[in-house]
Amino acid sequence: MDRFVFLLSAGLARGAVLALFALSLVIVWRTARVVNFAQAAMAVAAVYAAFAVTAATGSYWAGLLTGLAAGALLGAGVERGLMRRLPAHAPLPGIIVAIGLVMVLQAGLAIAFGPEHRPMQPPFSQRPFIIGGIPVLSPYDLFTLGSAAAVMAALALLFNRTSLGLRLRAAAFAPETARLLGVRVPRMVTLGWALSCAAASLAALLLVPTELGLNPHAVDLLFVNAFAVAVIGGLDSPAGALLAGIGVGLLVSLVTGYASASAAPLAVLALMTLVLLVRPGGLFAPKEARTA
């Protein structure tokens, strides 16, 4: 029982990070109808910027803010400099450009910083609290949960309760109508990319201190699992990203604890395959309007 409770608490923290990264994929999909396969490489580039600022200033918080800003700027730059120039209704060029961007970013980071793992120190202790003799969440886990929850709540408030969010949604789902109503659709698409990459950068910043360290491939596995989460929850469903992220985080933690770490990706793949067979659009995908 003690082990089960510990694995559940660890799965919550991992699930929050997965949910946040999956939400970043959902945002860019809803904004531009494209899966950004370069999301992991862009996020890790932002983490390197945070790492450099933290090393120079000795302040984790300065590095955190720098990483978020770098992620947002990189997302906006990629959209304006690359994705905007591609055919709007052909997904293949976007996929090819994203894969090429992955190669360029990861090679550039390896040349600039080296391929070795660089340890990143978390701002809080990773030693878990002991409650009733059972280890549960650590202070850093609580920071991770709180940060992810705060950002997801802020994004939900932005998209559902503000005029800017209304313009973002209009630009995503009805761009021609939005243009006729005076919405600057290209600007909204750029903002969507910036928000998406900032969220992905935060997820990477929360993850890396708990892993082996920072290297150009440090976020690759997070992207794979988060993409599975987005598919399971539904690429058009932010709520699905949240719920599926927590569920997959718990699944990975339990499978790792009771079986092995190598079995966890197989469990996620099996779950994703089952969902695609039963509900191809994802468990929480919105129902399409009837046309007849």
N, C-alpha and C positions, 0 to 999 in steps of 0.2 A: 504493500500500500504506500509506503514511504516513497518508493521508487516511482510509482505511478503519479503521485502528486508532484514530485520534482519534475518529471518529464512533462506533465501538463503545464506547469508554470514556465518551463523553458520553451515549450512549444508556443505559448502565448507571445513571448517576446519575439521569437523567430517569425511567427505568423504576422505580427504587426509590421515587420520589415518587408515581408513578402507582399502584404496587402498594399503598403505604400508604393512599392515599386510597380506592382500590378496596376495600381491606380494611375501611375504615370503613363503606362502603356495604353490604358483606357482613354486618358485625356487626349493623347496624340491621335489615337484612332478616331475618336469622336470629332476631333478638330479637322483632321486631314484625310481620314479614311485610309490610313496606312499604318502598318506595324513597323515601328522604328527598330530595326535589328541592330542599329548602332547605339541603342540606349545604354547598354552596359559600358561600352568604350567611352562614351561621352561622360557618363557618371564617374568613371574611374579617373578620367582626366580632371574633373572638378575636384575629386578627392586629392589628387596630387597637388593641385593649387592650394587646397586647405592644409595639406601636410607641409608645404613649403612655408606658408605664412605662420603656421604654428611653430615650426622649427626656428623661424627668424624672430618671432615675437615672444615665444614661450606661452602664448595664450591659446587655449583650445577654442575659446569662443570667437576670437578673431579669425581663426582658421575655419570654424564652422560657417560664419557669415560669408567668408571669402569663397568657400566651396559652393554655397547656395547661389551666390552672385555669379560665379564662374559657370555653374550649370545653366542658369537662366540665360546668360549671354551666349554660351555655346549653342544652346537650343535655338535661340533667335537667329544666330549667325548661320547655322546649318539650314534653317528653313529659308531664310532670305537669300543665302548664297548658293544653295544647291537644290533643295526640294522644290522651291517655287519655279525653277526653270524646267522642271520635268513635265511630261504630259499629265494632265489632270486625271484622265480616266483610264490610265494604263498602270497597273500596280507593279509590273515587272521592272521598269527602270528605277523606281524608288527602292526596290529590294536590292538591285545591283549596286546602286549608289551607296546604300546603307552598308552593305557588306564591304565595299571598297573603303568606306570611311572607317569601319572597324579596323581594317588592316593598316590604314595610314596612322590612325591614332595609337593603336597598340605598338606598332613599330616605332613611331616617334617617341612614345613614352619610354620604351625599352632603350632607345638610343640616348635619350636625355637623362634618364634616372637609373638605368640598369635593370636587368630582369630579376634581381634578387628581391626577396620579401623584406619590407621595411616595417618594423613594428610600430603601431600607433597606440598611444596610451589613451584609455578612456578617461573622461572627466570624473567618473565616480567609480567606486570599488565594484569589482565583479564577484566578490564573495557573497553568497546568498544569505539572506536572513534565515534564522532557524526559528521555526514556530512549532511548538509541541514536539521538538526533536526532529522535525522534517525540514530539510532545506527547501526554500521556495525562491522567490524572485530576489535578485540582487539589486542594489541601488542603481546600477547601470541598466538593468532590465526595466526598472520602473521609469528611468529617464527615457529609454527607448519607447516604451509603451506610451508615455505621456507625450513625447514629441510627435510620434506617428499619429496619435489620436488628435492632437491639436491641429496638425497640418491638414488631416483629412476633414476635420470639422470646419476649418477655415475655408477649404476648397468647396465643401458642400454649401456653406453659407454664401460664398462668392457666386457659385453657379445657380443657386436656387433663390436667392433673396436680394440680389443686386441688379441694377440695370446693366452693368458691365457683363455679368453672368448671362443675362438675357441676350445681349448682343453676341456673346461667345457661342451660345447655343443656337441662335438664329444663323450665324455664319457657318456653323457646322452642318446643320440639318436642312437649311433652305437658303443657300448662298445667293441665288439669283433674286429671290424675294427680299432677302436682307439688303442687297445692294439697292433695290428700288426704294427701300425704306430709309436709306441714308446710312446704313451700317458700312463701315470700312472693313470689308471682309478680309483683305490681305493682312491688315493690321491685327485683326482678331486671330487669324491663323498663326501669325508670328507670336502673339501673346500666349496662345495655347501651347505652342512648342516650348516657349520659355518656362511656363508653369510646369509642364510635363518633365522637362529635364531638371528643373530645380527640385522637384519631388523625388526623382530618381537619384539625384545627387545626395539628398538627405538620407534616403534609404541606404545608399552605399556608405555614407559617413557613419551611420549607425551600425552597419554590419562589420566593417573592416577591423575595428578594434577587438572584435570577438573571434576573429579568424587568425590565420598564420601571420597576417600582415598585409601591407600594401605592395602590390606588383601590378603590371599591366593587365593581368588576367584575373584580378582579385574578385571581380563582380560577375564573371561569366556564369557561374553556377546560379547565382541569384537571378540573373536574367532568365535562364532556362526555367527555373522553378516559378518565377513570377509570370512568365509567358503562359505556363501551364495554368496558373491561378487565373489569369485573365480569360483564358479559353473556358475554364470550368465555370467561372462566374458569369461570363458573357462579356464580350469586348465592348458592348454598348452600355454596360451596367456598372457604375461606380460602386453601388451597394454590393453588387456581386463580387467585385474585387476585394472589398473589405471582408465579407463573410467567407468567401472561398480562401482568402489569404490566411485567416485565422484557422480554418479547417485544415488546410494543407500544412500549415506550421505545426499543428498538433499531430497530424499524421506522420510527418517527417520525424518529429521528436520521439513519438512512440515507437515507430519502426526502427529508428536508430538505437533506441534504448533496449528494446526487447529482441531485436534481430541483429542488424549490423548497419553501419553507415552506407555500405554499398547496396543494401536492399532498398534504401529510402527512395532513390530516383525511380526504381522499378515500381514502387508503390504509387508514386505520383503519376507515372506514365499509365499505369493500370486504371487509376481513377479518372484521368483525363480521357482515356479511350472509352471507358464506360459511359461517361457523360456525353461524349460525342455520338455514341451509338443511340443513347436514349433521348437526348435533347441537344441536337447539333449546335444550336445558337448559344448554348450555355444555360446553366441552371436558373439564372436570374435575368435572362435576356428579356427585354420588353416584348410584349406580343405585338405582332404587326397588325395594322388596321386592315379590316376586311375591305376588299375592293369589289366584291360582287355578292 
